[in-house]
Each structure stands twice: as structure tokens, then as C-alpha cells.
Amino acid sequence: MNASPDLNPGGDGRPSPVVVRIYQLAARDDFDRAGFFDLYDHDKVVLGSAAVARTDIAIRPGEQLRFSRELDPKTRDVAVVAAYRDIDAAHWRAVADVSAPGTHALSVELGASAVAISDAYEKPPGYWGKLKKFVKPVWTALGSALSVFPAAAMPNTEMPKMEVPKMER
């Protein structure tokens, strides 16, 4: 979690800390429809059983926090809410889909009045091997299909040779 040095400015422009809520959600529909104050003041009612877990964090301008959480098996999305001072002008919520199996390395960026979340998703072990089992037969079939065309019918695929000028020191 990275907070901008100009995080959550007040009327005088001075930055200030912000409270951030991180939700593990089984479904995001109610989260997407909720207004800030309904969600912030009554999240248990608004989200109901869709809220699997919640973590509250206060972060200061310019601060960087690293932490690790085990996702509940029911979690499909991780949502972030930032309680900015000027909530009406802020982009106060963001959501990341974490439904794919594997490791999710989420990054939360808190700007002056906007929050964003991204996922540096890591494929589970064996993912590429499974993908190769699908791609190899398709690639082989495609190669066989193209080999039936005579060479004269194929476009010239050779790259023209270019002379590279020598650089002087």
C-alpha cells in the first residue's frame, strides 16, 4: 500500500492521513451499488454475507505499508475503500478480482483523492504446462495445414538484408 505525499488534502491543501478499509468479498454487487456513507457506517448490513473479512488501516501521507493476508476460500474480490475528506470529489473505492487460483500480489495506490488497486497475479504451478498441452496440438495442426500450400504461393517471408553503418568514436 503506497500513499502519495499529497494524500487527502484539507481546505488549506495540507495532506493528512486517511482510513482505508480492505474487504474480502464473496460477491461485489452490493459493494458496487453502495454509497460511501452507507458502506462506511453500515457495511455489515449493506454487504451481508458477501463480506467475508474486513481490515481497517490508517495510513499517513508518503507512507508505504506491506502486509500479507491469507484469502478466505470464499473470497472472489478484494475491495478497498478510502475515507477521503472531500468524499464527494474523490474516487474512494476500487476492486480487484482474485477468483483465479494462484498467488495474488495486490498493490493499493492512494493518490491525493483517488484509490486504485492492481493485481500482479502469479499463475499456479503447472499452469503453463496445462496451457502447452492445449496450444501444442493447435500449433501442430496449423503448421500441417500451412504446409499443403506450394512455396510459390507463400509470400516472401525473408527479411531484406540491411547494411548497418559503423559508428565512429
Buried (B, 14 or more C-beta within 10 A) or exposed (E): BBBBEBBBBEEEEEBEBBBBBBBBBBBBEBBEEBEBEEBBEEBEEBBEEBBBBBEEBEBBBEBEEEEEEEBEEEBBBBBBBBBBEEBEEBEBBBBBEBEEEEEBEBEBBBBBBBBBBEBEBEEEEEEEEEEEEEEEEEEEEEEEEEEEEEEEEEEEEEEEEEEEEEEEE
